[in-house]
Amino acid sequence: MPQMKPMLWTIMMMMTLTMIMMTIITNFFTTLQMTNKHKVKKIKTMKWKW
């Protein structure tokens, strides 16, 4: 049974790490999408001006 404790610890650590990574990735993607939208808007305005 003592072998189970480190396993649980590693699982918990992995879970927390994955959660943090997921949050970071989602934030990164959301920021990227926002910038892309802004870029698209800028391009559209430029086209309209021309």
N, C-alpha and C positions, 0 to 999 in steps of 0.2 A: 504493500500500500504506500510506502514512502515515495515510491517512484511516481505516483500520481500527482503529487504536489508540484514538482517542477514542470510536469506536462501542463497542468492547469495554468501555471504562471506563464509559460511560453505562449499558450493559446490566448491568454488574456492580453499579453503584450502584443501579439500579432494582431489581434482584433483592434486594439487601440491604434496601432500603427496604420492598419488598413483604413480605419475611420479617418484618421488625420490626413492620410494621403488622398482619400476620396474627396474630402472637403477642399483640400488645396487644389486638386485637379478641377473640381467643379467651379471653384472661384476663378481659376485661370481661364477655363473655357467661357465662363460668363463674361469676363472682361474682354476676351478675344471677340466674342460675338458683339459686344457693345461697340468696340472699336470698328469692327467690320461694318456695322450698321451706320456708324458715323461716316465712315469712308464712302459707303454707298451713297449716302445722302449728299455728301460733298460732290461726288462724281455726277450725280443727277443734277445738282444745281449748276455745275459747270456746263453740262450739256445744254441745259435750258438757256444759260447765258449765251452760248454759242448760237 
